[in-house]
Amino acid sequence: EQALRIATVEACVERLSSTVAKLPLEFQRWNSAKGVFIDYINSPLFYVLSRRPNRWQTAYAFWYAVVAQMKLSGNAYAYIDRAGADIAQLIFLTPGSVTYNEVNDTYIVNDIYHRIAGTFDPSEILHFANIAIDGRRVGKSAIELGERQLSIQATADRETLSRFASGGKMKALLTNNTSVQGFGEYDKEEMEMLAAQVERKLATRDIVALTGDAHIHQLNMSSSDLQILESRKYGVIEICRMFSVPPSKIYADFNHAYNAGETANVEFLTDTIDPILTSIEQELESKLLSSSPTVMAHHRIVFDRDKMFTVNSITKADYYNKMLQTGAWAVNDVRRKENMPAIEGGDVVLISCNVAPITSPKITGEEKSGQPIDKNINE
C-alpha cells in the first residue's frame, strides 16, 4: 500500500496488469484433420479460463489481480476447486493468506474471506511467482528488489509536498533602507505590520504600492528545490526500469517520435509482457492438465498474443494483404479474424505470380499449346 502511493508504481502495475488481463486465454486441443490447435469450447476448462474463473470474478478481474500481486508481493496464489475430473473454479486467494513450506513442499492456507483453510499439495494450488533469482519457488517482488529507489522517490515526494504546501505563493524579503536614520525608516514592529499588510494585498492583486523606504526582494526557487524536482523526474525513470515498463507507456515521456513509440511498444510486449504470459501458461498447464504425455501433447493453454499488437486500419490491411499474397492465409482466414462469416471459395489459398523466369512464355509472349500468352493475365 505504501508503494502504491507513489504514482509511478501505481501506473506501472496498472499497465502490466491491464495488458495481460485483456488478452483472451484459450484452452485448445489438437485437430488432426486440420493439423492445427483449435479452441476446445466444449470443455468446462475453456469457460473457466476465458470467461469466469469463479462466481464473483470475470476473467479480466482475475488475471488483473494475479499480475498485480505478482509485481507487488512477488507471489499470487489461486485454489483449484475440482469437481471430479473437471475444474469447477479457480479461486484467487487473499494476499497474505498463503505460506509455502519449502521443507515439506506444501502450501498452508488460512483465507478467512473465501473460507479456505488447511495444508494443500502443490497440485491443488496455482502459484504465480514473479522473480526467483535463487531458484526457489517463492518469488521476489519488484517492490522488494527496488526498495532503495522507492524510498528515495517517496522521500522526494514528501519533500516536494512540504515545499509546495503553501500553494505556490511568492516568497520575498521586505527590507528598509537603514543607511540614513530619520524620516522614512521603519522600526521592527512596523516592518512586521507592513509585511503582513503586503502579504494580504498580494493574495488579491499583482501590484502593491509600498510607502516609505521599504523594498520587496522576491526569492526565486533555490538550488535545493530544483534538485528535488530533478530527482523526482529521474526517479520516475528508475521505477519504470524496475518494472520494465517504458516511460512512454505511463505518459511520462513526451519527447519521443512516433516511430520510437512504436518500437518501444513492440519491445514492451515482447520483452516484458511475453515472459509474464509464458510463466502463467506453464503454471496452468502443469497443474490443470493431466500429466499424461499424450494429453500434454494434444492440449495446450495459451494467451492470444495477436491481440497484443493492436494497429491502425491501414497497417492491418497491409498485413492482411501480404498474408494473402504469400499464400499464408486464405480469404476466409482474414474474414474470421474480423469476425465475418466465411464465403464460398474463400478457403482456396492464393499466391501472387508477378515474378517469373526471364525465359518464361509469360514474359516472352510465345505461344504455349497453340494459344498466345496474354501478358495482362497472371497465371
Secondary structure, 3 states (H helix, E strand, C coil): CCHHHCHHHHHHHHHHHHHHHCCCEEEEEEECCCCEEEECCCCHHHHHHHCCCCCCCCHHHHHHHHHHHHHHCCEEEEEEEEECCEEEEEEECCCCCEEEECCCCEEEEEECCCCEEEEECHHHEEEEECECCCCCCCCECHHHHCHHHHHHHHHHHHHHHHHCCCCCCCCEEEEECCCCCCCCCCCHHHHHHHHHHHHHHHCCCCCCCCCCCEEEEECCCCHHHHHHHHHHHHHHHHHHHHHCCCHHHHCCCCCCCHHHHHHHHHHHHHHHHHHHHHHHHHHHHHHHCCCCHHHHHHEEEEECHHHHCCCCHHHHHHHHHHHHHCCCCCHHHHHHHCCCCCCCCCCCCCCCCCCCCCCCHHHHCCCECCECCCCCCCC
